[in-house]
Amino acid sequence: MKPDSTTSAGKIRRIAYRALTAACAVAIAAGLAGCGDSTAGTVTLDFFQYKSEAADWFTAKAREFEKTHPNIKININNSSDATTDLRTRLVKNREPDIITINGDINYGMLAEAGVFHDFTDDEIVDKLNPGMVKIAKNLVQTEDQSKKRLYAIPYAGNASGYIINADVWEAAGEDPDNPPQTWSEFIALLKRFKEKGITPIEASTADPWTLQAPLSSLNSTLVPESEYSKLKDGSKTFSDLWGTVSDELVEIYQNYTQKNPAVTYQQATQDLAAGKAAILPLGTYAIPQVRLINKNANLRFAQMPATDNAKEQQLTAGDDVMLTMGAHTKHEKEARQFVDFLMSEENVKDYSEQQSAFTPYKNTYVGDDALNGVLSFYKAGKLTDFCDHYVPASINIAGFLQTLIQTGDKDKFLNSMQSEYDKIEARNFR
């Protein structure tokens, strides 16, 4: 997830953070703090829940759990600013008992600090999708491979690629069930749409964060996750890692989007639902929004190929929801009971249907038929994480990407990314 103008200031801040984390851990372990509480035989667990779109679902499941566990009460805290709120609670010795968290760099930093339960050797790991487990371990922000452990159980997966309006494809004589397998095939498809007067790609650059989706979709094949550690030791630069994807993004956005690409995410989903474009280059998370506009939308989801070798394509996927416990909960037994309840096959399937997600078990189930097009990647474990999960959140990737696709100036984009990254690394203390 997620020190100052001088190196020494950065060192002090880093040291202070570690000291504070250690203090929190000692206090909680000693029983001086903790959100879970018990009164007259009833244990109250504090459940920190980050995903606003699923707040009602998790609340309903907590009440369902309480009915069969009368000695356990679940106090749910749904947060609209999960990263900040969770950090604040940890600093104030208010470590939650159960936590849902997004699998990104912010999770990785907290996991490295030791505030989450370690599930690495838990028997449940043998039942989980290896690709999703690998993503979770790789996110832990340490260069020591022995410390890249499983500090949260993957609960629901998502993917980045592109959403297909199947009706538009079929009307143009294209097969939505057999999307392109290589970059050249993908570009040829876009050209055919354009020649027929169909908007190939619905852009939404008014919300620049949406540009990070195709960046990650393409980079999963182009750049192995292990390469990002080389940014830290200086053996690789953004020019080395993101040069090809920069060219591909410029080609897509300068040649194959609608005349006015500066529309919002909401407008883009509406346009795809209305059949105004063939492709929406976003992730599976956008499917529920499209269906909200048109519940009968005929959709597919595809991997975005980045090279001309079909066999080397990887699916950009993420542990959208991860489930864990506080490392120092006073009610580990009860917290684990709730975790096991949520991890039941019935519940993970129900969640996946509600949120159009992938389930975390080896026999992966998809909550929306539109996802079947990339299910083979999940089953084969051909998954890599979002590349922006390896970039400090303070870097304005979206803004730099917006300038890139507007100007086509690849060098400026790569140099800006490198400059910002170097500034942050200069302040970090290890």
N, C-alpha and C positions, 0 to 999 in steps of 0.2 A: 503494500500500500504506500501508505504514503507516510552551517552551523554558521560567520556572516561575512562581511566584506574581507575579512582576513582569515588566514589559515588557523591562527591561534584561537580566534573566536569560534570557528567551526569545531575545533577540538574540544573546547570547553563545553559547547552545547551537546556534542556527542557523548562526552563523559558524563555530563549531568543527566542525560536521558537514560544511560545505562544504570547509573546509580539510583535514579528514581525508580526505574523498573525493578531493580533488585530490592529496593526498600519496600515496594508494593508487595513483592513476592513474599518477603519475610513477614510482613505484617499479616498478610492473608493466611500464610501457613501457620502463623502463631495464633490464629483465631481472633485477631484484633479487628478484622474487617471481613467483608464478604456480603454479597447481596442475598444469597440464599439464607433462609432463617427457618426456625422451627418453633412451634408453639403447641403445647399440649398434644404432642404426638403427631402433629401435622407439619410436614416439611414444605416450605415455600421455595420454589426454584425461580431464579431470575433468568428470563429468556430474552436475550438481546437479538432482535430480528431486523435485518437490514433491508430486505427487499420489499419495497412499498407495494409493488404490484401483487404481491402474494400475502399481504398482511392479513386479509380476511381468511385466507386458507389456513395459515398457520394458527390463527386464533381459534378457528373451528376445531383444528386438530388438537390443540391444547385442551379445549373443553371436553373433547371426546376422550382424551387420555385421563383426565381427572375423574371421569365417571367410573372408570375401571381401576383407578388408583386413588381411593378416597383419602388416603393419608398424604397425598402430594397435591400441592397447588402450584400452578404455573403463573407467575407474574410476567406478562409480556410487555416488552418495551420495543415498539416499532419506531425506528429512527429514520428521519428524513435526511440526516447528514451523518451516516453511519461511521465514517472514518473519524471525523472529529469527535463525535459523541463517545465512541468506544475508547479512543485515546484518553479523553477527559476522565472517563470512569476508571480506567486503569491507573491513572495518575492519582486519583482520589481514593485508591484502595477499594473500589467498588467493582471488582471483577465479576462478570456474569457467570452463572453456572453453565448455561447452554448458549451457544452463539451460532447464528448464521452469518456468513461473511462472503463477499465476492472474492473469487480467486484472482487477485491482481497483485501489483507490487506492494500495495499497502498491507495486504495479508502477509506477504512474504517478509516484510520488515518486522511485523509483530510476531510472526512465527519464530523468526531468528532471535527475538528478544526473550523467548521462553514463556510466553503468557498463555499458550494453548496446550491442551492435552496432547500427548504423543501417542498416535495410533499405529505407529510403524509396525509393531510386532503383534498387533491385534488380529485375531482370527478372521475378522470381517474383511480384511484386506484381500484374502484369497478369493473372495467372491466379486471383487470390484473390477471394473474395466481397467486394464493395465495402462492404457493411454491416459486416462483421466488421473490415475494415481501418479504417473510420471510427471504430468503437468503440475500437480499439487506439490510434489517434492522439489521440482526445479525452481518453483517460485520462491522458495526459502532463500532469503537474501544473505547468502554466505558463499564464499569461494571454497570452503572446505566441504568436499563432496560427502564426507562421512556424516555431516550435520544436515544434509538435505533429506530430512525425514518427513513423515506424514503427520502433520499437526492438525489436520482436519480431514474429514471424510467427504469426498465428492458427493454431492446430493443431486445436482441437476446440471446437465451439460448444455451448452449452446454451440453454435457454429457461425462462422462468417463466410460469406460467399455471395450468392445473389438469389433473389426471389424472382421467380418466373411467373408472368401472367400467361397461363397455358392457352387461354382463348386467343390472345393476341398472336402467340406463336403459331397456333394451328391455322388461324386465318391467313397467316403469311406463308403457309406451307412448310413450317418448321416443326420438328418433333420435340416437344417439351420433355419427353421421357428419355431422350438421348441427347443431352446437352454436349457441347464441345469438350474434348478431352485434352486439347493442347491450346497454347496461346494463339498460334496461327489460326486454328479453327475458330477460336473465340472472336478474333478480330474479323475474320471472314463473315461470321454470323452477323456481327454488328453492321458491317458494310451492306449486307443483303437487306437488313431491316431498313437502313437509311435509304437505300435505293428504292424501296417500296413506299417511302413516305411515312414510315413508322419510327417514332422516337425509340432508338435502341436502349438508351440508359436514362432513367429518371434520376437526375442529380438533385441534391438538397443542400447546396453550399451555403445557404443562409444559416444553416446550423453546421458550422465547420467540423464539429466532432464526427459527423457522418463520413468524412473523408478518411478517418482512421480505419473504417471497416475495410475498404478495398486495399488500403496499405497493408493491413494484416493478412487479408485473404491471399494476396499475392506473395507476401514475404514468407509465409509458412513453407512454401516450396523452395523459394530462392535462398533463404538464410536459415541454417540450423540454429536451434536455440543456444547451443554451446558457443556460438560465435559471439554472443553478447558479452560473455566474460572477457573477451579480448578487447572490448572497448575500455574496460577498466584498467587493463595493464598497458594500454596504448599500442598494442600490436596491430589493431585494426581501427579504422575510423568509419564514420557514417558514409563516407564516399565509397569505402570498400563494401559496406553491407547494404546500403540503400540506393546505390547508383542505378541498378537495373529497374527496381520498382519505381523510381522517380520517372524514368523514361516511359514506363508503361502507364502510369497514372496520367501523365501529360497527354499521351496519345488517346486514352479513353475520354478524358474530360474535355479536351479541346476539339474532339472530332465527332463524338457520338452521343452527346446529351441533348436535351431540349434547348430551344433558343434562349430561354431564360433559366439558367441552372440555379439561380439564387432564390430557390424556394425553401420553405421550412421542411423539417422532417415530417410534420403532420400533413402538410400539403402533398409531399411526395408519396406518402402511403395512400392518400386519397386518390392521387392520379393513377397509381398502379392499380388500385381497386377498381377504378373506372375504365381501365383499359387504355389509358393514354400513353403508355409506354410498355415495352416488352420486358424490361429488367429493372429491378431495384437493387443496387449493389450494397445491401446491408445484411445483417445477420438474422438468425432465426428469431431473435427477440422482436423483430418488426412484424412477424406474421400475425400475432394476435391483434395488432393495431390495424392491419389490413382487413382482417376478418371482422373487426368491430365495425368497420365502414361498410363492408359487403360480406355478410356471413356465408354467402354462396360463392365467394371468389374461388376460381379454379387455379390453384397455386401449386408450384413445385419449388424445390430448393436445390441449388447446385453448387458444387465446388468451383472456385474461380481458378482456372489453370494458368500457370505463370511461365511455363517453358514448353518446348515442343517435344518433350518426352513424357508420354502419358503415364508411364510406370512410376515416375518419380514424384507425381503430384501428391501433396499432403493436404489434409483438411485443417484449416485454422479452427481450433475448438478451444473452449474454455470451461473451467469449472465455475459456472455462473453462480451456483449456490454451493457453499461448503458448510458442513455441519461439524461443530466441535464443542468442546467443553473447556471451561477455565482450568488452567493448569493447577490451581490451588483451591478448587471448589471444596467446601466442607461437606458437600452432599454428592460425592461421586457416584454412589450406588443409585440414588434416585435420578440423578442427571443422566446416567447411562440408560436407565429404564426408558426415559423419554426419548433419548437418541435412538434406541433400538425400536421403539414404537414408530418413530418417524421413518426409520430405515426399512420398515416392513415392505415387502414387494407391493402390497396393495396400496400403501400410501405413496410410494415413489411413483407408481404408475399414475395414480390419481393426480399427483402434482404435475407430472409431465403432460398430462392431458389439459390441465388448466393453463399451463404456461408454455405450451408448445416446446417442450424440452426433451432432452435425451436422459434416460435413466442411467444410474452409475454402475449397474451390475454388468457382468460379462455378457450375459444374454440381453444386450441393450434393446430397450423398448422405446419407441418414439411416440410422443403424445399428439402428433399431427401427421397425417398421411403425407403431407407435403415434404416431410423430412426423409422419407424413404429413399430419396435419390442420393443421399450421402451416408446412409446407414452402413454401407459396406466399409467406409473409412473408419467408422467407430468400431465395427466388429474386427477389422484387421489391425486396429491400433495405430493407424496411419494418421495420427493427430499431433499437431504442434500448437503451442500457445500463441496468443496474440502478441505480436512483436512489441506493441506499446506497453505491455506489462513489464518490459525490461528497461523501460526508460523512466527516469524520475518524473513523478506527476507534476512537478513544478515547471517542466518544460512545456511550452505552448505548442505542442505538435500540431494541433488542429489549425492554429493560426498560420504556422509555417506552411502547412499543406495547402491552405487556401491561397496563399501567395504563389505557391508552386504551380498549381493548376491554372491560375489566372495569367501568370507571366511566362510559364514554361522555363523559368530560370532554375535549372537543376543545381548548378553550382552554388547559387545563393541559398537555396534550401538546405543543401548538405552542409555548407559552411556555418549556417545559422544553428543548425542542430548540434554540430560539433562544438561550436563556441559555447553554447548554453550548457552542454554536457560537461565540458572541461571546467567551466566555472564551478559547477556543483561538485565535481570530483576533487577540485582543489580545496574545497571547504570540508570535505569528509575526512574523518579520522578513523583509521583502522588500527 
